[in-house]
Amino acid sequence: MKRIALFYKSFSLSGGQERFVYNFAHFLAEKGWKVRVVTSKVKEKPKSENIEIQKVTVPNLGRGLRNLIFALLCEKIGKELKKEGYILFGFGKTYYQDIYRSGGGVHRFYVNRAQYKFESEISRKLYILKKKTSLSYNITNLIEKLTFENENLKTIVAPTEFVKSQIEENFKPKTQIKIIRNGVNLKRFNPERRNKLREKFREELGIGKNDFVIGYVSSNFRLKGFQYLLKALSKLKREKFSFKLLAAGEEFNRWKREVERLNLKENVSIIGKVKEVEKVYFSSDLFVYPTLYDASANVVLEAMASGLPVLPSRYSGTGELLSPQFIIDRPENPEDIFQKVKIALSKNREDLEEEGYKNYKTVSKFPQEKVFNKYKKLVEEISKS
């Protein structure tokens, strides 16, 4: 039986990287692989007998030391597993492995972009100062250097060209960087299903038949540029454009004051966390995602798969699948968001639907099963080398 060990801090379904590790483990297990998951947090139990969880205990000494201790423990465990014939596959903040998937990109690049969560220059500078003088920041940079410049590492996988360029600009990799894009569940997200459920979902959400709906999904509104989107929409309203914003992922109360201050109370509906995120995609006419940083935005893939025209920022990773005319260059500038959305709102629905269908055709090349098969092929190639 072929053996593989997956190293990641958490085994769960709560985030993008977590879901990838969980689903990939089960994919390999179904293909007959013996899978060992080395992790410090177990939030979901595996559904296959071929998956074994090895939980490591990491003392809570702060994020930086916690990450370092986890990396050191994974190196020790990895060396033992190598003797047993395991291929080692790391997914974050571990430096001893055969394959490393950089799902989140380079930390220092992320920090530089995350400062724009704050709208004042002083707050941004204080954020950068606090981060760069923290133990966690410096330990993370050290682990990444040990990872990307490790001569024993056989392959680095990046989900986007955006991530690949970050690695090449900040480190001197000793091995190839292979692009394998994230996959999307095309059975769940597709134009046919959207057309079938659209009216039902809009009725449930209290959306009028003729309302033009802008969709937005995120679990971290500030990092994903929501504050700048609201300012852009406020200007659109002043220019007499008609629209409704349907946002999911956070609670309305967190944004109530800002929504009211910008006179958007009648235009904005924030519905909190939803299990059926397709309710947002299928109810929308346009999806806008002015994220300040996202290594490979799955929400953009899902919106495209649903047949929506999409306006992502150039820092969304997956936005590189679209032509420049649909990209928000400076998401921290409400004027840039305003101009892109204004163009979209000025188009007729037929043109927008045509753009949406083009988006579906683009992402239909990346079904989840096909992407996992690419990873499986890569692991098999490494096992033979």
N, C-alpha and C positions, 0 to 999 in steps of 0.2 A: 504494500500500500504506500502511495506517495505521501510525503509528510511536509507540512508547512506550519510555521509558527507566525502568528500575527501579533505585533506589539503595538498597543495603544492604551492610553490612560483609562479609557472607559469603554465598557461593552454595553451599549444601549441603543435606543432608537431616537434619542432626543435631539441630535444635531446632524448636520450634513456629513461630517467625517465619521461620526459614530454610526450613522445609518449605513454608510458605505462599508465599514468594517463588519458590521453585523450581517448585512446582506451578502457580502463577498464570502464570509466564513460559511454561510449556509449554502451558497452556490457551489463552493468547492466540496463541501461535505456531500452534497447531492451527486457530485461527479465522482465520488469514491475516494476523496482525499481524507487523510487523517489531519484534522486541524487542531492546533493548540493555540489558544488565545491567552496571551500574557497581558494582564491588566491590573490596575489598582482599584477599579470600581466596577461592580457588576450590577447593572440595573435591570437587565433582561436575562432570562435563562435561555440557553440554546435549545433549539427544537430538534436537533439531530444528535444521535449517539456518536457520530464521527467528530463532534466538536467537544474538546476538553478545555475547561477554563482553569488557568493557573493564576490565582489571585496573589499579588504581592502586597505586602503591608508597607506603606510609606508613611512615616511620621509627619504630622502636620506642623512643619516648621516654617511655614510661609511658602508662597508659590515657587519662588526661585529654588530653594533647597529641596522642596518636594519634587520639582522637575529633575534636578540633578540626581537625587537619590534614586528616582525611578529609572533614569537612564543608566546609572551604574548597575542597578540590580538586573536590568534587562541585558546588559552586556554579560554579566556573570551567567545568567540563565541561558542566553544565546549561545555562549561557548559550549555549554553542556549539550544543548539541543543539536548543535552542529555535529557533535560526535555521534549522535543518534540518527544522522542523515536528514535533518530538517532543513528546509529552505527558510531563511529568516526574512520577514517582510515587515518593515516599520512604517508607521503612519504619522508619527509626530513626536518630537523631542526625545528620540533615541538615536544613537549614533553607530550602533553595532548591528549591521544587517546586510543582507545581500541586495535587497531592493528597498528603496525608500520612495514613498509617495508623498510629495509635498502638496498636500491638499489646501494648506492655508497660506502658502507663499513665504516670503522672507519677513521675519519679525520687525526688523528695523524699518523696512519699507511700510509695513502696516502701521507702525507707530507714527511715522511721519504723516501718513494720510489721516489717521484717527484724530489728530489734533483738530481737524476741521469739524469735529462734533461740536466744538465750541465756536460761537460766533464772534467773540471779541479777541483781538490780537493778544491782549494780556493773558487771557485764559489759555490760549493756544501755547504761548511761550512757557507758561507755568506747567502745563501738561507735559510738554517735551522735556523740561528740566526735571520734573519729578520722575518721568519714565527712565530717562537716560542715566540718572543717578541711583536707580533702584537696583538691588541685587538680582531681582527676577529678570530684568532687561538684559543685564550683562551675562547672566548664566545662560539665558536663552540664546544669545548671540554666540556664546562659546559652544553650546551643543550643536547649533547649526553649522558652525565652522568645522567641528569634528565630523559632522555628518557629510556635508557637501564636498569636503576636501579629503575624505577618507579613501585611501588607495585600495582598500578591500571591498568597497562598495561597487557592485557590478552594474547597477542601473538606477538612475533617478527618473521617476515618473512625475510629470507635471500635467495638470488637467487643462492648462491653457498656455498659449504663447506668452501671455501676460506674466504668469508665474515663472516660466522658463527664463524670460528676460531679467526678472528680479534676481534669480539665482546667479546668472552669468555676470550681472553687473556688480554683485556684492561678494562673490566668492570665486575660487578657481577650481571648478569641479574636475575630478580626476577620471570621470567616466561620462558616458553619453547621457543626455537628457531626452527622454522619450515623451512625446505628447500622446496621452490617452484621455480624451475628453470624458466628462461625466455623462452617464446615460440618463435617459428619461423614460418613465413608464408610459408608453404610447397607448396602452390599453385604457389607462385612466385618463390621460390628457390627450385629446384629439378633437378636431373640428366637428366630427359627426356626433360625438357625445355632447359636445358643447351646444350644438344646435338642438339636440333632443331635450336637454335639461335647462336651457337658458331661461325660458319663460317661467318655469317652475321656481327656479332659484331667485329670479328677480322679484317674483310675487312674494316669496317668503321673506325677502329682505326689504320689502316695501318700496321697490324701485318702479317708477312709472314706465309705461311701454315706450315712450319716446325720449326718455332721459338718456343723455350721453354719459356713460360711466367710465371713469378713469380708475383702474385697479392698482393696488399697491399691497404688497405682502412682505413682512419682515418681523423678526422677533427682537430687533434692536433698532428702533426707529431713528435714533440720533445718528448712529453709525451709518445707517442707510439713507441719510439725507432727507428725512421727512420734514424737518424744520424748514429746509430751503424749498421743498416742494410746496408747503403751505404758503410761503411768501410769493412764490411764482403764481399759484392759483389765485391768491388775493388780487394780484395785478390783472390776471385774466378776467376776474369778476368785474373789476373796475372798468375794463374795456368791453363789458356787456356780453361776454361769452357765457353760454349756458352749459353747465356740467354738474356732475356729482362725483365726489371722490369716495370710493369704497376701499377702506384700508383694514387689513387684518394682521394680528400678531401682538398688539398691545391694547390696553384698556383706554377707553375714551377719557376717563377722569384725569389721566396723566397729561392730556393735551387740551382739556376743556378751555382753560384760560387763553391759550394761544389761538385756538380756533375762534373763540369769541372776540379776541382782540383784533383779529384780521377780518372780522365780519364774514366768517365762513360757516356759521352754525347751520345754515340751511343747505349748505353744499357738501358738508363732510360727514361721513358715517364711518365711525371706527368700531368694529364689531368684535374686538378682542381675539383670543386664540380660537381657531376653528379646526376641527378634525378634517372636515371636507373643504380643503383649501380651494378645490375647483369651483366652489360657489363664487369665489371672487373672480377667478379667470373667466368662467362661463357667463357671468353676469356683466362683464366689462366689454367696452368697445375699444379700449386702449389700455396698455399696461405701461406704467412709468416707474422707473427704478433708478433714482439719482444717487446710488450708493457712493459713499466716500471711499469704501474699500470692500472688495469681495473677490477672493481669488478665482472663484468659478461659480457664479450665481446660479443655483438650481432653479430659483423662482423665474429667472429669465428663460431658461430652457422649458419649464413647465408652461409658462405663458405663451411662448412660441409654439409649443406642441399643441396648445389649445386653439391655435389659429388666430392669435391676437397680434395686431401691430404692437411693437415694443419700442420704448425709448429708454435704454439703459445708459448709465454713465460709462465713460471709458475705463473706469476702475472696477468694472463688474466682472472682468474676465471673459465671460461668455458673450459679452457685447461685441467681441471681435468677430463673431459670426455674421454681424450685420454690416451694411455699408455705412460709411462715415456720416451720411446725411441723417441717420437715425440715432447718432451718438451724442450724448450730453458731455461736452468736453470738460467743463468745470462745474461739477455738481454743487460745490460750495458757493456758487454764484447763482442766486435765484433768477437773474436775468437770462442766463444760458438755458435754464429749465423752461422759463417762460417762452422763449423764442421757439424752442423745439415743440412744446405742447401747442403753442399757438398755430404753428404750421399744420399740425395734425388735426386740430379742431376746425381748421379752415377747409379741410378736405371733405368730400362727400363720403358717405358710408360705404359705397361700392368700392371706392379706391382703397379705403382702409381695410375692407374685408379682403381685397386682393393682396395687400401687403401681408395680412395675417396668414393667408394661405401659403404665400411664399415662405414665411417663417416656419410653418409646419413642414413644408417640403425640406427645408434646411435641416431641422432637428430630427426628422424621420430617419436620418442616417445614423443616429446614435441611440438605438433602442438599448435598454438596460442589459438585456441578455447578450447582445453583441459586444458591449463594452466589457462585461465580465469575461467573455471568451477571449478578448484581447489580453486581459490580465492573466488569464489561465495559460495562454500560449506563451506569454513572457516568462511566467514562473517555470513552465516546462523547459524553455530554452536555457534558463539559468541552471536548472537542475542537471542538465546534460553537459554544461560547460565545466 
